[in-house]
Amino acid sequence: MYAIVTSGGRQYRAEEGHTFSVEKLPYEVGEQIELNDVLLLANDDSVKVGQPAVEGVSVKATVVDQYRGKKIFVWKYRPRKRYRNRKGHRQYYTRLRIDEIVVE
């Protein structure tokens, strides 16, 4: 069984025991959270699609890690004008481990 959940404007496939990273959430490491925005629930042979969300389904997850991603560089450059500008950015992420998918 798996579910498609949203967090931070993106969609993720959630299966029990799997981990994935989402944009930073305001929770401490080890805390259990509940994701209620379930867009799709797929069992072995049945699929429930929500409009916009599936009623009575939630995903319980544990916060495993709070970390920063790889640094990216943003370049601005104007040819023949001696203008070069480089800025760096590191995004904050939260790693979640899916504990269970609750169907009421």
Secondary structure, 3 states (H helix, E strand, C coil): CEEEEEECCEEEEEECCCEEEEECCCCCCCCEEEECCEEEEECCCCEEECCCCCCCEEEEEEEEEEEECCCEEEEEEECCCCEEEEEEECCEEEEEEEEEEEEC
